[in-house]
Amino acid sequence: MFLQTSLIMRGKYQLVLLAFLTIALSLFNDKRAIATAIVIPTVETPEVLDEIVSPSGDADDPAIWLHPTNPALSLVVGTVKDAGLRVYDLEGSLIQTISPDNIRYNNVDLLYNFNIGGQSVDLAIASDRRNDTLAIFKIDPTTRLLENITSPNIGTIFTPVGETSNGTTTAYGLATYRSPLSNRDYVFVSQREAGTIAQLELFDDSSGGVTASLVRTLTLPIPPGGELEDAQIEGMVADVELGYLYAGQENRGIWKFSAEPQGGETATLIDAVKPEGTHLEADVEGLTIYYGSDGTGYLLASSQGDNTFAIYQRQGNNQYLDSFTIGASATIDSVEESDGAAVLNVPLGEQFPFGLFVTQDGSNAPEVPFFDEEDQEFVNVSSNFKYVAWDAIANTFSPDSLLIEPSGFDPRQPNRQLISAIPESSISGWGWLVLLGLGFVSRCSLKVKIIRPNRF
């Protein structure tokens, strides 16, 4: 009898121990306990081919331009590196190619209602990596065509005056920003193979063009154990209402600065790549903001290493909420190795009545193989851009869906509610221990319910 009782008790202890270990492993496991949500694209642009054509192209970064009077006529402007810019309509059809000689357009962003000689124009601004400068275009709302209005005297960004750009440690990532305080226009440009960001102010050059002048420089540290090139930043986005700049340091994580020129150089790391963090797989790439009303909404980030997109709260400390992937439909392939991304909340005609998310697909199908002599392997040299309806993303998390606010933000007339400073952390060592314990509980609850609309 004693032996039988002991075996029963031992079995109970083993079950308790097994349950404890199961919970512990679920808390510390880097992989999500539930499958990542999958959304489906409805439109794709024509393939962009690298290496085997001239000029070779490589789709990289999109921006969504809102037409001033007819949203159905809105455009997607995409960089294709050595092949310049390509402009698409909402059906994914190519309507303009801009491909000057000796350029390499890396990232692109928009500025609405920029004043040139008393005229209000919309600008598309790209970073020219080969020449270490900006390429600035005005968008004609009637023809929907872009025209280069870059000032001939604009100069280089990181290359010293009098020297020629080396085409490598040059202009890379890019984001625009109009200050809610001063109404002045700026562009942030990161330096390739470095942790440096230049903030430039844009000006009318009095000759029908646009020029720029450096106002400050921001620097991110080299990741632990890395080299200078490991500090590289590409994906960036500025919150034009709350006054923040988010910068994706590819091998470290997402940093948050004040976007104001007088905002100082202090940066907050809001999330790190694995193994330091748990939600992002290097490289961190395209960043974009879904604007809701009253400062709500989401920061979205391309986690290139695992082909997912991470979602963070726009407000507060940018709490991580969930992730999604873009799968394949019957006619459109899935998204892998994504670089740039853009999202817009406003209705864009019948096709996207609740907003649009656009991202680059770094491995488009059907594959076009090319043998890379340097790496001694075949690579797919086909890329393009994929369109996903925002409501398809938001409702994927139903019943706890993301915000769908088609009237929550107007990129032509954003609300001006600047938060002038990023709160500094004042948590004690004991406080961090308490938060760590709460974090364990929070991570468990996030597996079941991720997003509650009444929290936004």
Secondary structure, 3 states (H helix, E strand, C coil): CHHHHHHHHHHHHHHHHHHHHHHHHHHHCCCCCCCCEEECCCEECCCEECCCCCCCCCCCCEEEECCCCCHHHCEEEEECECCCEEEECCCCCEEEEECCCCCCEEEEEEEEEEEECCEEEEEEEEEECCCCEEEEEEECCCCCCEEECECCCCCCCCCCCCCCCCCCCCEEEEEEEECCCCCCEEEEEEECCCCEEEEEEEEECCCCCEEEEEEEEEECCCCCCCCHHHHCEEEEEEECCCCEEEEEECCCEEEEEECCCCCCCCCEEEEEECCCCCCECCCEEEEEEEECHHHCEEEEEEEHHHCEEEEEECCCCCCEEEEEEECCCCCCCCCCCCCCEEEECCCECCCECCCEEEEEECCCCCCCEEEECCCCEEEECEEEEEEEEHHHHHHHHCCCCCCCCCCCCCCCCCCCCCCCCCCCCCCCHHHHHHHHHHHHHHHHHHCCCCCCHHHC
